[in-house]
Amino acid sequence: MKQEQVKEHFAKQADEYEELMVKLVPQYLEQNQIIYSLLPNEDKNYRVLDLGCGNGILSKCVISL
C-alpha cells in the first residue's frame, strides 16, 4: 500500500470511528461521559497523554475544562 493510500484509508476510518464504536462497544457514549465526570475540575494543572487510539473526544473534553 502506498503512503497516500494509507493516509486516505485512515482518514476514512477516522470519520467512521465513533459510529462504529457506538455499535460495537456497549454504552460507549455513557462510558465517555463517566470518564469525563471523574476528571478533577478544581485543579487544571494536570498532564494528559493522548495515545492517538481513537477520535480524541476525551482529549477535547479535557481541553474544555
PDB file of N, CA, C and O in Angstrom, chain B, residues numbered from 101:
ATOM      1  N   MET B 101       0.844  -1.172   0.000  1.00  0.00           N
ATOM      2  CA  MET B 101       0.000   0.000   0.000  1.00  0.00           C
ATOM      3  C   MET B 101       0.892   1.239   0.000  1.00  0.00           C
ATOM      4  O   MET B 101       1.842   1.333   0.777  1.00  0.00           O
ATOM      5  N   LYS B 102       0.583   2.156  -0.852  1.00  0.00           N
ATOM      6  CA  LYS B 102       1.368   3.386  -0.934  1.00  0.00           C
ATOM      7  C   LYS B 102       0.958   4.355   0.173  1.00  0.00           C
ATOM      8  O   LYS B 102      -0.125   4.258   0.750  1.00  0.00           O
ATOM      9  N   GLN B 103       1.862   5.286   0.443  1.00  0.00           N
ATOM     10  CA  GLN B 103       1.652   6.225   1.545  1.00  0.00           C
ATOM     11  C   GLN B 103       0.332   6.981   1.402  1.00  0.00           C
ATOM     12  O   GLN B 103      -0.383   7.155   2.389  1.00  0.00           O
ATOM     13  N   GLU B 104       0.002   7.422   0.218  1.00  0.00           N
ATOM     14  CA  GLU B 104      -1.239   8.173   0.007  1.00  0.00           C
ATOM     15  C   GLU B 104      -2.464   7.290   0.264  1.00  0.00           C
ATOM     16  O   GLU B 104      -3.467   7.760   0.801  1.00  0.00           O
ATOM     17  N   GLN B 105      -2.382   6.027  -0.115  1.00  0.00           N
ATOM     18  CA  GLN B 105      -3.485   5.099   0.134  1.00  0.00           C
ATOM     19  C   GLN B 105      -3.684   4.877   1.634  1.00  0.00           C
ATOM     20  O   GLN B 105      -4.814   4.809   2.117  1.00  0.00           O
ATOM     21  N   VAL B 106      -2.587   4.767   2.353  1.00  0.00           N
ATOM     22  CA  VAL B 106      -2.659   4.592   3.807  1.00  0.00           C
ATOM     23  C   VAL B 106      -3.303   5.821   4.438  1.00  0.00           C
ATOM     24  O   VAL B 106      -4.168   5.704   5.306  1.00  0.00           O
ATOM     25  N   LYS B 107      -2.873   6.992   3.997  1.00  0.00           N
ATOM     26  CA  LYS B 107      -3.418   8.249   4.516  1.00  0.00           C
ATOM     27  C   LYS B 107      -4.925   8.326   4.265  1.00  0.00           C
ATOM     28  O   LYS B 107      -5.683   8.689   5.164  1.00  0.00           O
ATOM     29  N   GLU B 108      -5.359   7.992   3.068  1.00  0.00           N
ATOM     30  CA  GLU B 108      -6.780   8.029   2.723  1.00  0.00           C
ATOM     31  C   GLU B 108      -7.574   7.014   3.546  1.00  0.00           C
ATOM     32  O   GLU B 108      -8.680   7.300   4.006  1.00  0.00           O
ATOM     33  N   HIS B 109      -6.994   5.829   3.724  1.00  0.00           N
ATOM     34  CA  HIS B 109      -7.668   4.786   4.499  1.00  0.00           C
ATOM     35  C   HIS B 109      -7.938   5.253   5.926  1.00  0.00           C
ATOM     36  O   HIS B 109      -9.059   5.129   6.420  1.00  0.00           O
ATOM     37  N   PHE B 110      -6.917   5.788   6.586  1.00  0.00           N
ATOM     38  CA  PHE B 110      -7.086   6.204   7.974  1.00  0.00           C
ATOM     39  C   PHE B 110      -7.946   7.453   8.100  1.00  0.00           C
ATOM     40  O   PHE B 110      -8.623   7.624   9.114  1.00  0.00           O
ATOM     41  N   ALA B 111      -7.941   8.313   7.118  1.00  0.00           N
ATOM     42  CA  ALA B 111      -8.826   9.478   7.132  1.00  0.00           C
ATOM     43  C   ALA B 111     -10.284   9.018   7.079  1.00  0.00           C
ATOM     44  O   ALA B 111     -11.140   9.553   7.783  1.00  0.00           O
ATOM     45  N   LYS B 112     -10.551   8.032   6.246  1.00  0.00           N
ATOM     46  CA  LYS B 112     -11.912   7.492   6.144  1.00  0.00           C
ATOM     47  C   LYS B 112     -12.304   6.803   7.447  1.00  0.00           C
ATOM     48  O   LYS B 112     -13.420   6.984   7.934  1.00  0.00           O
ATOM     49  N   GLN B 113     -11.402   6.024   8.007  1.00  0.00           N
ATOM     50  CA  GLN B 113     -11.686   5.325   9.260  1.00  0.00           C
ATOM     51  C   GLN B 113     -11.959   6.308  10.394  1.00  0.00           C
ATOM     52  O   GLN B 113     -12.826   6.061  11.233  1.00  0.00           O
ATOM     53  N   ALA B 114     -11.240   7.401  10.426  1.00  0.00           N
ATOM     54  CA  ALA B 114     -11.443   8.408  11.469  1.00  0.00           C
ATOM     55  C   ALA B 114     -12.856   8.972  11.405  1.00  0.00           C
ATOM     56  O   ALA B 114     -13.484   9.214  12.436  1.00  0.00           O
ATOM     57  N   ASP B 115     -13.349   9.180  10.197  1.00  0.00           N
ATOM     58  CA  ASP B 115     -14.700   9.707  10.030  1.00  0.00           C
ATOM     59  C   ASP B 115     -15.758   8.733  10.540  1.00  0.00           C
ATOM     60  O   ASP B 115     -16.807   9.156  11.026  1.00  0.00           O
ATOM     61  N   GLU B 116     -15.490   7.441  10.434  1.00  0.00           N
ATOM     62  CA  GLU B 116     -16.472   6.421  10.796  1.00  0.00           C
ATOM     63  C   GLU B 116     -16.248   5.843  12.198  1.00  0.00           C
ATOM     64  O   GLU B 116     -17.035   5.009  12.646  1.00  0.00           O
ATOM     65  N   TYR B 117     -15.200   6.267  12.893  1.00  0.00           N
ATOM     66  CA  TYR B 117     -14.797   5.649  14.154  1.00  0.00           C
ATOM     67  C   TYR B 117     -15.891   5.693  15.221  1.00  0.00           C
ATOM     68  O   TYR B 117     -16.248   4.656  15.779  1.00  0.00           O
ATOM     69  N   GLU B 118     -16.416   6.858  15.505  1.00  0.00           N
ATOM     70  CA  GLU B 118     -17.384   6.972  16.598  1.00  0.00           C
ATOM     71  C   GLU B 118     -18.643   6.167  16.304  1.00  0.00           C
ATOM     72  O   GLU B 118     -19.181   5.506  17.193  1.00  0.00           O
ATOM     73  N   GLU B 119     -19.108   6.219  15.078  1.00  0.00           N
ATOM     74  CA  GLU B 119     -20.291   5.438  14.700  1.00  0.00           C
ATOM     75  C   GLU B 119     -20.050   3.945  14.920  1.00  0.00           C
ATOM     76  O   GLU B 119     -20.925   3.239  15.423  1.00  0.00           O
ATOM     77  N   LEU B 120     -18.884   3.475  14.548  1.00  0.00           N
ATOM     78  CA  LEU B 120     -18.532   2.071  14.734  1.00  0.00           C
ATOM     79  C   LEU B 120     -18.438   1.721  16.218  1.00  0.00           C
ATOM     80  O   LEU B 120     -18.936   0.678  16.642  1.00  0.00           O
ATOM     81  N   MET B 121     -17.807   2.580  17.001  1.00  0.00           N
ATOM     82  CA  MET B 121     -17.652   2.317  18.430  1.00  0.00           C
ATOM     83  C   MET B 121     -19.006   2.264  19.137  1.00  0.00           C
ATOM     84  O   MET B 121     -19.207   1.441  20.030  1.00  0.00           O
ATOM     85  N   VAL B 122     -19.922   3.126  18.746  1.00  0.00           N
ATOM     86  CA  VAL B 122     -21.260   3.123  19.337  1.00  0.00           C
ATOM     87  C   VAL B 122     -21.944   1.785  19.063  1.00  0.00           C
ATOM     88  O   VAL B 122     -22.683   1.277  19.906  1.00  0.00           O
ATOM     89  N   LYS B 123     -21.698   1.219  17.892  1.00  0.00           N
ATOM     90  CA  LYS B 123     -22.304  -0.073  17.545  1.00  0.00           C
ATOM     91  C   LYS B 123     -21.623  -1.238  18.260  1.00  0.00           C
ATOM     92  O   LYS B 123     -22.292  -2.184  18.673  1.00  0.00           O
ATOM     93  N   LEU B 124     -20.307  -1.177  18.408  1.00  0.00           N
ATOM     94  CA  LEU B 124     -19.549  -2.319  18.924  1.00  0.00           C
ATOM     95  C   LEU B 124     -19.376  -2.348  20.441  1.00  0.00           C
ATOM     96  O   LEU B 124     -19.331  -3.424  21.037  1.00  0.00           O
ATOM     97  N   VAL B 125     -19.281  -1.189  21.061  1.00  0.00           N
ATOM     98  CA  VAL B 125     -18.993  -1.122  22.499  1.00  0.00           C
ATOM     99  C   VAL B 125     -20.269  -0.734  23.241  1.00  0.00           C
ATOM    100  O   VAL B 125     -20.800   0.360  23.052  1.00  0.00           O
ATOM    101  N   PRO B 126     -20.754  -1.642  24.088  1.00  0.00           N
ATOM    102  CA  PRO B 126     -21.970  -1.309  24.839  1.00  0.00           C
ATOM    103  C   PRO B 126     -21.766  -0.039  25.669  1.00  0.00           C
ATOM    104  O   PRO B 126     -20.769   0.099  26.378  1.00  0.00           O
ATOM    105  N   GLN B 127     -22.703   0.861  25.572  1.00  0.00           N
ATOM    106  CA  GLN B 127     -22.710   2.112  26.337  1.00  0.00           C
ATOM    107  C   GLN B 127     -21.436   2.939  26.132  1.00  0.00           C
ATOM    108  O   GLN B 127     -20.920   3.531  27.080  1.00  0.00           O
ATOM    109  N   TYR B 128     -20.944   2.977  24.930  1.00  0.00           N
ATOM    110  CA  TYR B 128     -19.716   3.720  24.596  1.00  0.00           C
ATOM    111  C   TYR B 128     -19.822   5.198  24.985  1.00  0.00           C
ATOM    112  O   TYR B 128     -18.923   5.730  25.636  1.00  0.00           O
ATOM    113  N   LEU B 129     -20.894   5.851  24.597  1.00  0.00           N
ATOM    114  CA  LEU B 129     -21.038   7.278  24.892  1.00  0.00           C
ATOM    115  C   LEU B 129     -21.176   7.519  26.391  1.00  0.00           C
ATOM    116  O   LEU B 129     -20.634   8.488  26.923  1.00  0.00           O
ATOM    117  N   GLU B 130     -21.899   6.639  27.064  1.00  0.00           N
ATOM    118  CA  GLU B 130     -22.054   6.754  28.510  1.00  0.00           C
ATOM    119  C   GLU B 130     -20.708   6.579  29.211  1.00  0.00           C
ATOM    120  O   GLU B 130     -20.425   7.271  30.190  1.00  0.00           O
ATOM    121  N   GLN B 131     -19.881   5.663  28.719  1.00  0.00           N
ATOM    122  CA  GLN B 131     -18.548   5.461  29.292  1.00  0.00           C
ATOM    123  C   GLN B 131     -17.721   6.738  29.189  1.00  0.00           C
ATOM    124  O   GLN B 131     -17.046   7.128  30.141  1.00  0.00           O
ATOM    125  N   ASN B 132     -17.778   7.379  28.040  1.00  0.00           N
ATOM    126  CA  ASN B 132     -17.042   8.634  27.857  1.00  0.00           C
ATOM    127  C   ASN B 132     -17.519   9.696  28.840  1.00  0.00           C
ATOM    128  O   ASN B 132     -16.710  10.431  29.406  1.00  0.00           O
ATOM    129  N   GLN B 133     -18.828   9.776  29.042  1.00  0.00           N
ATOM    130  CA  GLN B 133     -19.372  10.761  29.980  1.00  0.00           C
ATOM    131  C   GLN B 133     -18.918  10.472  31.410  1.00  0.00           C
ATOM    132  O   GLN B 133     -18.622  11.398  32.166  1.00  0.00           O
ATOM    133  N   ILE B 134     -18.863   9.202  31.782  1.00  0.00           N
ATOM    134  CA  ILE B 134     -18.416   8.837  33.128  1.00  0.00           C
ATOM    135  C   ILE B 134     -16.949   9.199  33.316  1.00  0.00           C
ATOM    136  O   ILE B 134     -16.574   9.777  34.336  1.00  0.00           O
ATOM    137  N   ILE B 135     -16.129   8.864  32.341  1.00  0.00           N
ATOM    138  CA  ILE B 135     -14.701   9.201  32.426  1.00  0.00           C
ATOM    139  C   ILE B 135     -14.533  10.710  32.560  1.00  0.00           C
ATOM    140  O   ILE B 135     -13.754  11.180  33.390  1.00  0.00           O
ATOM    141  N   TYR B 136     -15.254  11.459  31.753  1.00  0.00           N
ATOM    142  CA  TYR B 136     -15.184  12.924  31.807  1.00  0.00           C
ATOM    143  C   TYR B 136     -15.603  13.440  33.184  1.00  0.00           C
ATOM    144  O   TYR B 136     -14.993  14.367  33.716  1.00  0.00           O
ATOM    145  N   SER B 137     -16.641  12.839  33.754  1.00  0.00           N
ATOM    146  CA  SER B 137     -17.126  13.304  35.061  1.00  0.00           C
ATOM    147  C   SER B 137     -16.128  13.026  36.181  1.00  0.00           C
ATOM    148  O   SER B 137     -16.186  13.673  37.227  1.00  0.00           O
ATOM    149  N   LEU B 138     -15.222  12.086  35.984  1.00  0.00           N
ATOM    150  CA  LEU B 138     -14.230  11.748  37.002  1.00  0.00           C
ATOM    151  C   LEU B 138     -13.013  12.670  36.992  1.00  0.00           C
ATOM    152  O   LEU B 138     -12.201  12.641  37.917  1.00  0.00           O
ATOM    153  N   LEU B 139     -12.889  13.477  35.960  1.00  0.00           N
ATOM    154  CA  LEU B 139     -11.751  14.392  35.881  1.00  0.00           C
ATOM    155  C   LEU B 139     -11.918  15.517  36.895  1.00  0.00           C
ATOM    156  O   LEU B 139     -13.013  16.055  37.057  1.00  0.00           O
ATOM    157  N   PRO B 140     -10.838  15.869  37.571  1.00  0.00           N
ATOM    158  CA  PRO B 140     -10.940  16.941  38.566  1.00  0.00           C
ATOM    159  C   PRO B 140     -11.161  18.296  37.897  1.00  0.00           C
ATOM    160  O   PRO B 140     -10.456  18.651  36.952  1.00  0.00           O
ATOM    161  N   ASN B 141     -12.126  19.035  38.382  1.00  0.00           N
ATOM    162  CA  ASN B 141     -12.412  20.363  37.828  1.00  0.00           C
ATOM    163  C   ASN B 141     -11.664  21.468  38.557  1.00  0.00           C
ATOM    164  O   ASN B 141     -11.385  22.519  37.979  1.00  0.00           O
ATOM    165  N   GLU B 142     -11.338  21.235  39.823  1.00  0.00           N
ATOM    166  CA  GLU B 142     -10.763  22.308  40.628  1.00  0.00           C
ATOM    167  C   GLU B 142      -9.294  22.567  40.318  1.00  0.00           C
ATOM    168  O   GLU B 142      -8.832  23.700  40.457  1.00  0.00           O
ATOM    169  N   ASP B 143      -8.558  21.555  39.907  1.00  0.00           N
ATOM    170  CA  ASP B 143      -7.124  21.720  39.634  1.00  0.00           C
ATOM    171  C   ASP B 143      -6.877  21.497  38.150  1.00  0.00           C
ATOM    172  O   ASP B 143      -6.853  20.359  37.680  1.00  0.00           O
ATOM    173  N   LYS B 144      -6.696  22.570  37.429  1.00  0.00           N
ATOM    174  CA  LYS B 144      -6.498  22.448  35.990  1.00  0.00           C
ATOM    175  C   LYS B 144      -5.037  22.266  35.620  1.00  0.00           C
ATOM    176  O   LYS B 144      -4.682  22.333  34.443  1.00  0.00           O
ATOM    177  N   ASN B 145      -4.202  22.041  36.595  1.00  0.00           N
ATOM    178  CA  ASN B 145      -2.778  21.893  36.348  1.00  0.00           C
ATOM    179  C   ASN B 145      -2.404  20.407  36.328  1.00  0.00           C
ATOM    180  O   ASN B 145      -1.633  19.944  37.168  1.00  0.00           O
ATOM    181  N   TYR B 146      -2.955  19.665  35.362  1.00  0.00           N
ATOM    182  CA  TYR B 146      -2.615  18.262  35.232  1.00  0.00           C
ATOM    183  C   TYR B 146      -2.176  17.970  33.812  1.00  0.00           C
ATOM    184  O   TYR B 146      -2.422  18.752  32.893  1.00  0.00           O
ATOM    185  N   ARG B 147      -1.528  16.844  33.649  1.00  0.00           N
ATOM    186  CA  ARG B 147      -0.994  16.468  32.346  1.00  0.00           C
ATOM    187  C   ARG B 147      -1.779  15.276  31.808  1.00  0.00           C
ATOM    188  O   ARG B 147      -2.190  14.394  32.562  1.00  0.00           O
ATOM    189  N   VAL B 148      -1.979  15.264  30.502  1.00  0.00           N
ATOM    190  CA  VAL B 148      -2.740  14.200  29.860  1.00  0.00           C
ATOM    191  C   VAL B 148      -1.938  13.669  28.690  1.00  0.00           C
ATOM    192  O   VAL B 148      -1.360  14.435  27.918  1.00  0.00           O
ATOM    193  N   LEU B 149      -1.908  12.363  28.566  1.00  0.00           N
ATOM    194  CA  LEU B 149      -1.253  11.721  27.439  1.00  0.00           C
ATOM    195  C   LEU B 149      -2.322  11.106  26.556  1.00  0.00           C
ATOM    196  O   LEU B 149      -3.045  10.209  26.989  1.00  0.00           O
ATOM    197  N   ASP B 150      -2.431  11.578  25.328  1.00  0.00           N
ATOM    198  CA  ASP B 150      -3.359  11.018  24.353  1.00  0.00           C
ATOM    199  C   ASP B 150      -2.542  10.135  23.430  1.00  0.00           C
ATOM    200  O   ASP B 150      -1.677  10.624  22.703  1.00  0.00           O
ATOM    201  N   LEU B 151      -2.810   8.845  23.455  1.00  0.00           N
ATOM    202  CA  LEU B 151      -2.036   7.895  22.664  1.00  0.00           C
ATOM    203  C   LEU B 151      -2.504   7.798  21.214  1.00  0.00           C
ATOM    204  O   LEU B 151      -1.938   7.037  20.430  1.00  0.00           O
ATOM    205  N   GLY B 152      -3.518   8.551  20.861  1.00  0.00           N
ATOM    206  CA  GLY B 152      -3.977   8.531  19.478  1.00  0.00           C
ATOM    207  C   GLY B 152      -4.719   7.259  19.119  1.00  0.00           C
ATOM    208  O   GLY B 152      -4.665   6.807  17.976  1.00  0.00           O
ATOM    209  N   CYS B 153      -5.404   6.686  20.076  1.00  0.00           N
ATOM    210  CA  CYS B 153      -6.145   5.440  19.853  1.00  0.00           C
ATOM    211  C   CYS B 153      -7.637   5.730  19.857  1.00  0.00           C
ATOM    212  O   CYS B 153      -8.371   5.193  20.687  1.00  0.00           O
ATOM    213  N   GLY B 154      -8.074   6.543  18.970  1.00  0.00           N
ATOM    214  CA  GLY B 154      -9.491   6.892  18.931  1.00  0.00           C
ATOM    215  C   GLY B 154      -9.689   8.205  18.210  1.00  0.00           C
ATOM    216  O   GLY B 154      -8.849   8.636  17.420  1.00  0.00           O
ATOM    217  N   ASN B 155     -10.807   8.829  18.494  1.00  0.00           N
ATOM    218  CA  ASN B 155     -11.146  10.062  17.780  1.00  0.00           C
ATOM    219  C   ASN B 155     -10.816  11.324  18.565  1.00  0.00           C
ATOM    220  O   ASN B 155     -11.076  12.431  18.091  1.00  0.00           O
ATOM    221  N   GLY B 156     -10.250  11.176  19.751  1.00  0.00           N
ATOM    222  CA  GLY B 156      -9.834  12.342  20.526  1.00  0.00           C
ATOM    223  C   GLY B 156     -10.933  13.016  21.314  1.00  0.00           C
ATOM    224  O   GLY B 156     -10.739  14.121  21.819  1.00  0.00           O
ATOM    225  N   ILE B 157     -12.088  12.373  21.431  1.00  0.00           N
ATOM    226  CA  ILE B 157     -13.216  13.015  22.106  1.00  0.00           C
ATOM    227  C   ILE B 157     -12.914  13.310  23.571  1.00  0.00           C
ATOM    228  O   ILE B 157     -13.315  14.353  24.087  1.00  0.00           O
ATOM    229  N   LEU B 158     -12.210  12.401  24.245  1.00  0.00           N
ATOM    230  CA  LEU B 158     -11.881  12.663  25.650  1.00  0.00           C
ATOM    231  C   LEU B 158     -10.855  13.778  25.778  1.00  0.00           C
ATOM    232  O   LEU B 158     -10.912  14.569  26.720  1.00  0.00           O
ATOM    233  N   SER B 159      -9.924  13.849  24.844  1.00  0.00           N
ATOM    234  CA  SER B 159      -8.949  14.949  24.866  1.00  0.00           C
ATOM    235  C   SER B 159      -9.645  16.286  24.676  1.00  0.00           C
ATOM    236  O   SER B 159      -9.288  17.272  25.320  1.00  0.00           O
ATOM    237  N   LYS B 160     -10.628  16.322  23.801  1.00  0.00           N
ATOM    238  CA  LYS B 160     -11.391  17.553  23.597  1.00  0.00           C
ATOM    239  C   LYS B 160     -12.118  17.950  24.876  1.00  0.00           C
ATOM    240  O   LYS B 160     -12.202  19.133  25.208  1.00  0.00           O
ATOM    241  N   CYS B 161     -12.640  16.966  25.587  1.00  0.00           N
ATOM    242  CA  CYS B 161     -13.321  17.246  26.858  1.00  0.00           C
ATOM    243  C   CYS B 161     -12.356  17.820  27.881  1.00  0.00           C
ATOM    244  O   CYS B 161     -12.691  18.771  28.588  1.00  0.00           O
ATOM    245  N   VAL B 162     -11.168  17.253  27.964  1.00  0.00           N
ATOM    246  CA  VAL B 162     -10.170  17.732  28.925  1.00  0.00           C
ATOM    247  C   VAL B 162      -9.770  19.164  28.603  1.00  0.00           C
ATOM    248  O   VAL B 162      -9.643  19.992  29.505  1.00  0.00           O
ATOM    249  N   ILE B 163      -9.576  19.456  27.346  1.00  0.00           N
ATOM    250  CA  ILE B 163      -9.189  20.807  26.931  1.00  0.00           C
ATOM    251  C   ILE B 163     -10.273  21.815  27.313  1.00  0.00           C
ATOM    252  O   ILE B 163      -9.967  22.960  27.646  1.00  0.00           O
ATOM    253  N   SER B 164     -11.526  21.395  27.266  1.00  0.00           N
ATOM    254  CA  SER B 164     -12.627  22.321  27.549  1.00  0.00           C
ATOM    255  C   SER B 164     -12.797  22.623  29.034  1.00  0.00           C
ATOM    256  O   SER B 164     -13.543  23.535  29.389  1.00  0.00           O
ATOM    257  N   LEU B 165     -12.123  21.878  29.909  1.00  0.00           N
ATOM    258  CA  LEU B 165     -12.271  22.109  31.359  1.00  0.00           C
ATOM    259  C   LEU B 165     -11.754  23.466  31.767  1.00  0.00           C
ATOM    260  O   LEU B 165     -11.803  23.817  32.946  1.00  0.00           O
TER     261      LEU B 165
END
